[in-house]
Amino acid sequence: MRWTSIVAIYLLFWALSVFLVLPFGVRTHEEAGAERVPGQADSAPHGYSFGKLVLRTTIVAAVLFGLYYANYVNGWITPADMDYLGTVKD
C-alpha cells in the first residue's frame, strides 16, 4: 500500500471518529451547575474543549486504522468473505 493511500484512509477514519467521540464527555449547563445564557438551547454544551476532541479522535482513528491495516496485511476478512449473494469470483 502506498503512503498516500495510508494517509487518505487514515484521514477517512479520523473524520468518522470525530462523529463517534463527539457526544462523549459533553455536559449541559444544568449538569455543570452553571447559568444559561438567555435564548440558549437546553441541550447546549458547557465548556467545549476542542483539544480533548482532537486527542480522543486521533486515538480512536489510530486504533481503527491499525485494525484495518492489520486486516489488509494478514487478509483476515476478504471481499469473498463478505459476499453473501455469491457474486464475487476469486
Stockholm file with secondary structure:
# STOCKHOLM 1.0

chainA/1-90         MRWTSIVAIYLLFWALSVFLVLPFGVRTHEEAGAERVPGQADSAPHGYSFGKLVLRTTIVAAVLFGLYYANYVNGWITPADMDYLGTVKD
#=GR chainA/1-90 SS CCHHHHHHHHHHHHHHHHHHHTTTTCCBHHHHTCCCCTTCCTTCBSSCCHHHHHHHHHHHHHHHHHHHHHHHHHCSSCGGGGCSSSCCCC
#=GC SS_cons        CCHHHHHHHHHHHHHHHHHHHTTTTCCBHHHHTCCCCTTCCTTCBSSCCHHHHHHHHHHHHHHHHHHHHHHHHHCSSCGGGGCSSSCCCC
//
